[in-house]
């Protein structure tokens, strides 16, 4: 999927002001604003589902990206509040400490954080603040248990990590390591951060190949990096199907690679369900309906045997 969905939603500051001005006259319509940390296939899927869900309710939605810059995102959210947003959905660009500034804004407007946990202890989220996401303790565990089984519980392993400051990447990597500790014949040869990115994963795996790193199990913290690894193996003339490769997210590109026999495992993180749930939670908050401070969307294991059940819009 092209990464231009959010870019098509970017407009000049003058046009934004006009949009907000028009919205201010539509007093009967709810207005949900969305700040997305940065662009990738998975975040775009969430954003598209948020947009579609609000549109179906007949209300107004505005989506913009923060370009990976927390300070930009913070100012963006404040502008949403000034424009009269009834609720704001956030895929955070910040770390736990930075996110405290965003969370403080819940005194002015309901906030729904989605996909990226805003603080370490979610039980400390204040009123009118909810986190919607999937429990990362499940993701890497499901992934590595299946890969270990396919490997016969032995073999050399390489890990492609997400950003080292990202909570999801840390937990997914720990999940993998904890599974490997159960099976001493699984040996970790390499572990390197590719920052969720396909191109960075490609370069890292290409480097490993050229350095004769003899891994047979490639574990990636997300599908984008798994796909990058597959591309590097293929371009190096390797038989991709002779490796065991796992990702997380069940993105369309990953499912396509699984159909080709190149990806053995992924874990379905339901972008559509996260987007829909985030919107539904936002409406509950706007209507003062009680809602739990954390709403989990379950992960599900995807392999070639159940692949046909997992198609994403």
C-alpha positions as CSV (number, residue, x, y, z in Angstrom):
1,X,0.0,0.0,0.0
2,X,1.5,3.4,-0.9
3,X,2.5,5.6,2.0
4,X,0.7,8.6,0.7
5,X,-2.7,8.3,2.4
6,X,-1.9,10.8,5.1
7,X,0.0,13.1,2.8
8,X,-3.2,13.5,0.7
9,X,-4.8,14.8,3.9
10,X,-2.1,17.4,4.5
11,X,-3.2,20.9,3.5
12,X,-1.9,24.4,3.9
13,X,-2.4,26.2,7.2
14,X,-4.8,28.6,5.5
15,X,-7.0,25.7,4.3
16,X,-6.9,24.1,7.8
17,X,-8.2,27.3,9.3
18,X,-11.0,27.4,6.7
19,X,-11.9,23.7,7.4
20,X,-12.1,24.4,11.2
21,X,-14.1,27.6,10.5
22,X,-16.6,25.6,8.5
23,X,-16.8,22.9,11.1
24,X,-17.5,25.5,13.8
25,X,-20.9,26.2,12.1
26,X,-21.9,22.6,12.0
27,X,-22.9,22.6,15.6
28,X,-25.0,19.4,15.4
29,X,-22.0,17.3,14.1
30,X,-19.3,15.9,16.2
31,X,-15.7,16.7,15.3
32,X,-13.0,14.1,15.9
33,X,-9.4,15.2,15.2
34,X,-6.6,12.6,14.7
35,X,-2.8,13.1,15.1
36,X,-0.8,10.2,13.6
37,X,2.9,10.0,14.7
38,X,4.3,9.2,11.3
39,X,3.5,7.3,8.2
40,X,3.8,3.6,7.5
41,X,1.5,1.0,6.1
42,X,0.1,-0.1,9.5
43,X,-0.6,3.4,10.8
44,X,-2.2,4.3,7.5
45,X,-4.6,1.3,7.9
46,X,-5.6,2.6,11.3
47,X,-6.1,6.1,10.0
48,X,-8.2,5.0,7.0
49,X,-10.5,2.9,9.3
50,X,-10.9,5.9,11.7
51,X,-11.9,8.1,8.8
52,X,-14.3,5.6,7.4
53,X,-15.9,4.9,10.8
54,X,-16.5,8.6,11.6
55,X,-17.8,9.2,8.1
56,X,-20.3,6.4,8.5
57,X,-21.6,8.1,11.6
58,X,-22.2,11.3,9.6
59,X,-19.7,13.3,11.7
60,X,-16.5,15.2,10.9
61,X,-13.0,13.9,11.1
62,X,-9.7,15.6,10.4
63,X,-6.4,13.6,10.2
64,X,-2.9,14.9,10.1
65,X,0.6,13.5,10.6
66,X,3.2,14.7,13.1
67,X,6.1,13.6,11.0
68,X,7.7,11.7,13.9
69,X,8.1,15.0,15.9
70,X,6.6,15.0,19.3
71,X,6.8,18.8,19.8
72,X,5.0,19.2,16.4
73,X,2.4,16.8,17.6
74,X,1.9,18.5,20.9
75,X,1.3,21.9,19.1
76,X,-1.0,20.1,16.6
77,X,-3.2,18.7,19.4
78,X,-3.4,22.1,21.1
79,X,-4.6,23.5,17.7
80,X,-7.2,20.8,17.5
81,X,-8.5,21.8,21.0
82,X,-8.6,25.4,20.0
83,X,-10.5,24.5,16.9
84,X,-13.2,22.8,19.0
85,X,-12.5,19.2,18.6
86,X,-15.0,17.0,20.6
87,X,-12.4,14.3,21.0
88,X,-8.9,13.6,19.8
89,X,-7.4,10.3,18.7
90,X,-3.6,10.1,19.0
91,X,-0.9,7.7,17.7
92,X,1.8,9.2,19.9
93,X,5.2,10.3,18.5
94,X,6.6,10.7,22.0
95,X,8.1,8.7,24.8
96,X,6.5,8.1,28.2
97,X,7.8,11.4,29.7
98,X,6.8,13.5,26.7
99,X,3.4,11.9,26.6
100,X,2.6,13.3,30.1
101,X,2.2,16.7,28.4
102,X,-0.4,15.3,26.0
103,X,-2.2,13.4,28.7
104,X,-2.5,16.6,30.7
105,X,-4.6,18.0,27.9
106,X,-7.4,15.5,28.7
107,X,-8.7,18.1,31.2
108,X,-9.7,20.1,28.1
109,X,-10.9,17.3,25.7
110,X,-11.3,13.5,25.7
111,X,-8.2,11.7,24.4
112,X,-7.9,8.3,22.9
113,X,-4.4,6.9,22.5
114,X,-4.2,4.1,20.0
115,X,-1.6,1.5,19.1
116,X,1.3,3.0,21.1
117,X,1.0,2.9,24.9
118,X,1.4,6.5,26.1
119,X,2.7,5.6,29.6
120,X,4.3,2.6,31.3
121,X,1.6,2.1,33.9
122,X,-1.7,2.3,32.0
123,X,-3.6,2.1,35.3
124,X,-2.5,5.7,36.0
125,X,-4.3,7.2,33.0
126,X,-6.6,10.1,34.2
127,X,-10.3,10.4,33.5
128,X,-11.3,11.0,29.9
129,X,-8.1,9.3,28.7
130,X,-8.2,5.7,27.2
131,X,-5.7,3.5,25.5
132,X,-6.8,1.2,22.7
133,X,-4.2,-1.4,21.5
134,X,-3.0,-4.9,21.6
135,X,-1.2,-6.5,24.5
136,X,2.5,-6.9,23.4
137,X,3.1,-9.7,25.9
138,X,1.2,-11.9,23.4
139,X,2.7,-10.8,20.1
140,X,6.4,-11.8,20.2
141,X,5.5,-14.9,22.3
142,X,3.0,-16.2,19.7
143,X,5.5,-15.4,16.9
144,X,8.6,-17.1,18.4
145,X,6.7,-20.1,19.8
146,X,5.5,-20.9,16.3
147,X,8.9,-20.3,14.7
148,X,10.5,-22.5,17.4
149,X,8.1,-25.3,16.7
150,X,8.7,-25.1,12.9
151,X,12.5,-25.1,13.6
152,X,12.2,-28.3,15.7
153,X,13.3,-26.1,18.7
154,X,16.9,-25.7,17.4
155,X,18.8,-23.5,15.1
156,X,20.5,-20.1,14.7
157,X,18.4,-17.1,15.1
158,X,18.7,-13.4,14.0
159,X,16.4,-10.7,15.3
160,X,15.4,-7.4,13.6
161,X,14.3,-5.1,16.3
162,X,12.1,-2.0,16.1
163,X,13.4,1.3,17.6
164,X,15.1,0.7,20.9
165,X,13.1,3.5,22.5
166,X,9.8,2.0,21.4
167,X,7.8,0.1,24.1
168,X,6.4,-2.4,21.6
169,X,9.8,-3.2,20.2
170,X,11.3,-3.8,23.6
171,X,8.5,-6.1,24.7
172,X,8.4,-8.0,21.4
173,X,12.1,-8.6,21.6
174,X,11.9,-9.7,25.3
175,X,9.0,-12.0,24.3
176,X,11.3,-13.7,21.7
177,X,14.2,-14.0,24.1
178,X,12.0,-15.5,26.8
179,X,10.8,-18.2,24.4
180,X,14.3,-18.9,23.3
181,X,15.4,-19.4,26.9
182,X,13.0,-22.3,27.1
183,X,14.8,-24.0,24.2
184,X,18.6,-24.0,24.7
185,X,19.2,-25.4,21.2
186,X,18.0,-22.1,19.7
187,X,21.1,-19.8,19.5
188,X,20.9,-16.1,19.0
189,X,23.5,-14.9,16.5
190,X,22.5,-11.4,15.7
191,X,20.1,-8.7,16.9
192,X,20.0,-5.3,15.4
193,X,17.5,-2.4,15.2
194,X,16.0,-1.6,11.8
195,X,13.6,1.0,13.3
196,X,10.4,-0.7,11.9
197,X,11.7,0.2,8.4
198,X,11.8,-2.1,5.3
199,X,14.8,-0.4,3.7
200,X,16.8,-0.5,6.9
201,X,16.0,-4.2,7.4
202,X,17.1,-4.9,3.9
203,X,20.5,-3.3,4.5
204,X,21.0,-5.1,7.8
205,X,20.2,-8.5,6.4
206,X,22.3,-7.9,3.3
207,X,25.2,-7.1,5.6
208,X,24.6,-10.3,7.6
209,X,24.6,-12.3,4.4
210,X,27.8,-10.7,3.1
211,X,29.4,-11.4,6.5
212,X,28.4,-15.1,6.3
213,X,26.2,-15.0,9.4
214,X,24.7,-18.5,9.3
215,X,21.1,-17.8,10.6
216,X,18.1,-19.9,9.6
217,X,15.4,-18.2,11.7
218,X,14.7,-14.5,11.0
219,X,12.5,-12.9,13.6
220,X,11.3,-9.3,12.9
221,X,9.4,-7.1,15.4
222,X,7.1,-6.1,12.6
223,X,6.2,-7.1,9.0
224,X,7.8,-4.2,7.3
225,X,11.2,-5.4,8.6
226,X,10.4,-9.1,7.8
227,X,9.6,-8.1,4.2
228,X,12.8,-6.1,4.0
229,X,14.7,-9.2,5.1
230,X,12.9,-11.4,2.5
231,X,13.9,-8.9,-0.2
232,X,17.6,-9.0,0.9
233,X,17.7,-12.8,0.9
234,X,16.0,-12.9,-2.5
235,X,18.3,-10.3,-4.0
236,X,21.3,-12.2,-2.7
237,X,20.2,-15.3,-4.5
238,X,19.3,-17.2,-1.4
239,X,16.4,-19.7,-1.3
240,X,14.0,-17.7,0.9
241,X,11.9,-20.7,1.5
242,X,14.8,-22.5,3.2
243,X,14.6,-19.9,6.0
244,X,12.0,-19.6,8.7
245,X,10.8,-16.0,8.8
246,X,8.3,-14.3,11.1
247,X,6.9,-10.8,11.4
248,X,4.1,-9.1,13.3
249,X,1.0,-7.1,12.1
250,X,-0.3,-9.2,9.2
251,X,-0.1,-6.3,6.7
252,X,-1.2,-6.9,3.1
253,X,2.5,-7.0,1.9
254,X,3.3,-9.6,4.5
255,X,0.3,-11.7,3.7
256,X,1.3,-11.6,0.0
257,X,4.8,-12.9,0.9
258,X,3.1,-15.7,2.9
259,X,1.0,-16.6,-0.1
260,X,4.3,-17.0,-2.0
261,X,5.7,-19.2,0.7
262,X,8.3,-16.7,1.8
263,X,6.9,-15.7,5.2
264,X,6.1,-18.5,7.7
265,X,4.5,-16.6,10.6
266,X,3.0,-13.3,11.4
267,X,0.8,-12.1,14.2
268,X,-2.4,-10.3,13.3
269,X,-2.5,-6.9,14.9
270,X,-5.9,-5.8,13.8
271,X,-5.5,-2.3,12.5
272,X,-9.1,-2.1,11.4
273,X,-10.4,-3.1,14.8
274,X,-8.0,-0.7,16.6
275,X,-9.3,2.2,14.4
276,X,-13.0,1.2,14.9
277,X,-12.5,0.7,18.6
278,X,-10.7,4.0,19.0
279,X,-13.7,5.8,17.4
280,X,-16.2,4.0,19.4
281,X,-14.3,4.8,22.6
282,X,-14.1,8.5,21.5
283,X,-17.9,8.6,21.2
284,X,-18.4,7.0,24.6
285,X,-16.1,9.6,26.2
286,X,-17.9,12.4,24.3
287,X,-21.3,11.1,25.7
288,X,-19.9,10.6,29.2
289,X,-20.5,6.8,28.9
290,X,-18.4,4.7,31.3
291,X,-15.5,3.0,29.5
292,X,-12.4,1.1,30.8
293,X,-9.2,3.1,30.7
294,X,-7.6,0.3,28.6
295,X,-9.4,-1.6,25.8
296,X,-7.4,-4.5,24.4
297,X,-7.7,-5.7,20.8
298,X,-6.4,-9.3,20.7
299,X,-3.5,-10.5,18.7
300,X,-4.0,-13.6,16.5
301,X,-1.4,-16.0,15.1
302,X,-1.4,-16.2,11.3
303,X,0.3,-19.1,9.4
304,X,-0.3,-20.5,5.9
305,X,-2.9,-22.8,7.3
306,X,-5.3,-20.0,8.3
307,X,-4.0,-17.3,5.9
308,X,-7.3,-17.1,4.0
309,X,-9.0,-15.8,7.1
310,X,-6.9,-12.7,7.3
311,X,-7.4,-10.2,4.5
312,X,-7.1,-6.5,5.4
313,X,-8.9,-3.6,3.7
